Amino acid sequence: MAKLYFTYSAMNAGKSTILLQSAHNYRERGMKVTLWTSPHVAADPDGVAMISSRIGLCAEARMFESQIDLFAATQAVHVETPLDAVLLDEAQFLTRAQVWQLSRVADALSIPVLCFGLRTDFRGKLFEGAAELLGIADSLREIRTICHCGKKATMTARFGEDGRPQTKGQQVDIDKEHYVSLCRAHWKETTGLHRD
């Protein structure tokens, strides 16, 4: 039985690298996969959606706009050429409906769906797609990265152009240079945000 997987972490833990390695492994064995990414990430200069890692790996992908039915889109591809897996980067930007559509891909089409993304934003709040995946995915896996103190980083702080930590503003800023992964204690110290 195929499963819906969610692999999550703070920023800069290597999620895209693992996704691209997984796609390579499938393809190396002659299997067909489809890759998806969010329109929130930068496309290449020709407007082609790309999944890229900090270590230089990259691959072309389809973009999941919020209005796209991912079950219908996957089924259409699967009818033409049977798929062995669906891999999706930036899963935190999925809508709740799209997460359920992906669960249907696993359940009705028997295609494994591997989602990779952040769990929380710079304010410590769950992203919509991540919240739904945490609730219904068959398998959850955390990728670890470390804070400057050596502890596991579970939070992400965002910094403005002035170098100051941000605690307000739009949830999405695609400039990865603005983010630092921190342990919860250093995130609280850095942002001044506390949930108590």
C-alpha positions as CSV (number, residue, x, y, z in Angstrom):
1,M,0.0,0.0,0.0
2,A,1.3,3.4,-1.0
3,K,1.8,6.1,1.7
4,L,1.8,9.8,2.2
5,Y,5.1,10.9,3.7
6,F,6.0,14.2,5.3
7,T,9.7,15.0,5.9
8,Y,10.1,18.3,7.7
9,S,12.7,20.4,9.4
10,A,13.9,24.0,10.1
11,M,15.6,25.9,7.2
12,N,18.8,24.6,5.7
13,A,18.6,21.0,6.9
14,G,18.9,19.5,3.4
15,K,15.2,18.7,2.6
16,S,15.6,19.5,-1.1
17,T,18.9,17.6,-1.3
18,I,17.1,14.5,0.0
19,L,14.2,15.0,-2.3
20,L,16.5,15.2,-5.3
21,Q,18.5,12.2,-4.2
22,S,15.3,10.2,-3.9
23,A,14.2,11.3,-7.4
24,H,17.6,10.2,-8.7
25,N,17.3,6.8,-7.0
26,Y,13.9,6.2,-8.6
27,R,15.0,7.3,-12.0
28,E,18.3,5.3,-11.8
29,R,16.1,2.2,-11.5
30,G,14.0,3.1,-14.6
31,M,11.1,4.4,-12.5
32,K,8.9,7.4,-13.4
33,V,8.5,10.2,-10.9
34,T,6.9,13.6,-11.1
35,L,8.4,16.6,-9.1
36,W,6.4,19.5,-7.8
37,T,7.3,22.8,-6.1
38,S,5.7,25.9,-4.9
39,P,5.2,29.1,-6.9
40,H,6.6,30.9,-3.9
41,V,10.1,29.8,-4.9
42,A,12.0,31.5,-7.6
43,A,11.9,30.0,-11.1
44,D,14.9,30.1,-13.4
45,P,15.3,33.1,-15.7
46,D,13.2,31.3,-18.4
47,G,10.3,30.9,-16.0
48,V,10.8,27.2,-15.5
49,A,10.2,25.9,-11.9
50,M,13.2,24.3,-10.4
51,I,14.0,22.4,-7.2
52,S,17.5,23.3,-6.2
53,S,19.6,22.5,-3.2
54,R,22.3,24.5,-1.5
55,I,24.9,21.9,-2.6
56,G,24.2,22.5,-6.3
57,L,21.7,19.7,-7.2
58,C,18.7,20.8,-9.2
59,A,15.8,19.4,-11.3
60,E,12.9,20.8,-13.2
61,A,9.5,20.6,-11.5
62,R,5.9,21.5,-12.0
63,M,4.4,24.3,-9.9
64,F,1.5,23.6,-7.5
65,E,-0.6,26.8,-7.7
66,S,-3.3,26.8,-5.0
67,Q,-6.1,26.2,-7.5
68,I,-4.4,23.0,-9.0
69,D,-6.1,19.7,-8.1
70,L,-3.1,17.6,-7.4
71,F,-5.0,14.3,-7.6
72,A,-6.5,15.2,-11.0
73,A,-3.1,16.4,-12.3
74,T,-1.3,13.3,-11.1
75,Q,-4.0,11.0,-12.4
76,A,-3.7,12.6,-15.9
77,V,0.1,12.0,-16.0
78,H,-0.3,8.5,-14.5
79,V,-2.8,7.5,-17.3
80,E,-0.2,8.5,-19.9
81,T,2.8,7.0,-18.2
82,P,2.4,5.1,-15.0
83,L,4.1,6.9,-12.1
84,D,6.1,5.2,-9.4
85,A,6.3,8.2,-7.0
86,V,5.3,11.9,-6.6
87,L,7.8,14.1,-4.9
88,L,6.9,17.5,-3.6
89,D,9.1,20.3,-2.3
90,E,8.0,23.3,-0.2
91,A,5.0,21.3,1.1
92,Q,4.3,23.9,3.8
93,F,2.7,26.0,1.0
94,L,0.1,23.3,0.1
95,T,-3.5,24.1,0.9
96,R,-5.4,21.8,3.2
97,A,-7.4,20.6,0.2
98,Q,-4.2,19.8,-1.7
99,V,-2.9,17.7,1.1
100,W,-6.1,15.6,1.0
101,Q,-5.7,15.3,-2.8
102,L,-2.3,13.9,-2.3
103,S,-3.6,11.4,0.3
104,R,-6.0,10.3,-2.5
105,V,-3.0,9.8,-4.8
106,A,-1.6,7.4,-2.3
107,D,-4.9,5.7,-1.5
108,A,-6.7,5.5,-4.8
109,L,-3.8,5.4,-7.3
110,S,-1.4,3.5,-5.1
111,I,1.4,6.0,-5.8
112,P,3.8,6.9,-2.9
113,V,3.8,10.7,-2.2
114,L,6.9,12.2,-0.6
115,C,6.4,15.7,0.7
116,F,9.2,17.8,2.0
117,G,8.8,21.2,3.8
118,L,9.0,23.4,6.8
119,R,6.8,22.8,9.9
120,T,6.6,26.4,11.2
121,D,7.2,29.9,10.0
122,F,9.5,32.6,11.5
123,R,6.9,33.4,14.1
124,G,6.7,29.8,15.3
125,K,3.2,29.2,13.7
126,L,2.4,26.1,11.7
127,F,2.0,26.6,7.9
128,E,-1.3,25.4,6.6
129,G,0.1,22.6,4.5
130,A,2.4,21.4,7.2
131,A,-0.4,21.4,9.8
132,E,-2.6,19.2,7.6
133,L,0.4,16.9,6.7
134,L,1.2,16.5,10.4
135,G,-2.4,15.5,11.0
136,I,-2.9,12.9,8.2
137,A,0.4,11.7,6.7
138,D,1.1,8.0,7.1
139,S,4.8,8.7,7.9
140,L,6.5,11.7,9.6
141,R,10.2,12.2,9.5
142,E,12.2,15.0,10.9
143,I,15.5,16.0,9.4
144,R,17.8,17.6,12.0
145,T,20.0,20.6,11.7
146,I,21.8,22.4,14.4
147,C,21.7,25.8,16.1
148,H,24.9,27.8,16.6
149,C,25.0,26.4,20.2
150,G,25.1,22.8,19.0
151,K,21.5,21.9,20.0
152,K,18.9,20.6,17.5
153,A,17.4,23.6,15.6
154,T,13.7,23.3,15.5
155,M,12.8,27.0,14.8
156,T,13.6,29.5,12.1
157,A,14.2,33.2,12.7
158,R,13.9,35.7,9.9
159,F,16.0,38.8,9.7
160,G,15.4,42.0,7.7
161,E,17.8,43.9,5.4
162,D,18.8,45.9,8.5
163,G,20.0,42.7,10.2
164,R,17.3,42.8,12.9
165,P,15.0,39.9,13.7
166,Q,11.5,40.1,12.3
167,T,8.4,39.2,14.3
168,K,5.7,40.6,12.0
169,G,5.1,40.7,8.3
170,Q,4.1,38.4,5.5
171,Q,4.5,34.7,6.2
172,V,6.6,34.2,3.0
173,D,9.9,35.7,2.1
174,I,11.7,33.5,-0.4
175,D,15.2,35.0,0.2
176,K,16.8,32.1,2.1
177,E,19.6,34.5,3.2
178,H,17.2,36.1,5.6
179,Y,16.7,33.0,7.7
180,V,18.6,31.3,10.4
181,S,17.8,28.0,12.1
182,L,17.8,28.1,15.9
183,C,17.0,25.9,18.9
184,R,13.8,27.0,20.6
185,A,15.7,28.8,23.4
186,H,17.8,30.9,21.1
187,W,14.8,31.5,18.8
188,K,12.9,33.0,21.8
189,E,16.0,35.0,22.9
190,T,16.5,36.3,19.3
191,T,12.9,37.1,18.4
192,G,11.5,38.0,21.8
193,L,8.5,35.9,21.0
194,H,7.2,33.7,23.8
195,R,4.1,31.5,23.7
196,D,3.7,31.3,27.5
